[in-house]
Amino acid sequence: MRNKTLNYANRGTYTGDIIADMDVRKSYRARYHGMMGRCYNPKNVSYHNYGGRGIIVCASWRKSIRNYMRFIVTLKDYKNLSLVLDRKNNNKNYTPSNMRLCTVSENVNNTRVNRVIVYFGRAMTATEFRDRFCPAWPHQYVFYYLKQNKSPEQIASYYLTKHPQPREDIA
């Protein structure tokens, strides 16, 4: 039986033979169209962060959503819809070598506007620092203290004065 390509009006190309699960297919089709809009539609609200910076989609994916879907099925856990498609390097294009599936929190920490801090020799974003060392605080607190030129050590110390940790050596 010949593999037919069915065209739907303004909906793109049929890809059910590549990804059979309709929910998974719909999700990746939406991601594809979002990616294309961000890179090629100047009316897209995020165009200035993508196409406006010269970020493009590889020629193979631009040519056909089927080529994009063929790449998607090569990714481990592509059926897990809680994972998001992410560019490893945000200054590079949408290409197979620069794409991965990751959690939403990993994706949020992989932006060019993140504030990176070093705490005891480990580089991390301000959000990662807050999640690990000041979990009871809203995100804004860490950013506020960083704007006040407080060091990560000072911020963590101040946090511990306000939120003392239970001591394990006292029974």
C-alpha positions, 0 to 999 in steps of 0.5 A: 500500500502506498503511503499517501499524504493527505492535505487538509485546508490550512492544517498541514500534512497528515502525520498519523502514520508517523505518530499514531497516538492522536494526543501526542500528535496534536501536541507536537503539531502545536509545538511545530506551528508555535516554533514556525510562528516564533521564527517566521511570523513578525506578528507573533508576540515572541518573534523578536526573541526568535526570528528577530534574533536570527533564530531559524528552523532547519531546512528539513523541518521548514520543508515538511512537518513530516520530517519534524515528526520523524525526528520527534519519534527518535527522542526517548520518552517523546510520548510523555507529554509532561516533557517539553521540547527545548533548544539546548543552546538558546542562541542556536537554531532549531536543528536536530542536534540542538533539541532535547526533551526536558522538564518544564523547570529545566526549560525555564532555567534554560533561558538567556535572561536567567541570572546565574550565580555561584554558590560554594563553587557551583553555578546555578540560576537564581531560581535553582538557588531559591529552590534548593536553599531558600524554598519557603521564599517566593522567587522575588525575594532572592532577586530582590536581595541580589539587586541589593548586591547581597551575595548568595552566602549572605542571602542563604544566611539571612534565610536561615535566620528567618527559617531555622532548620530543625537540628538532627542531633537533638533527640 
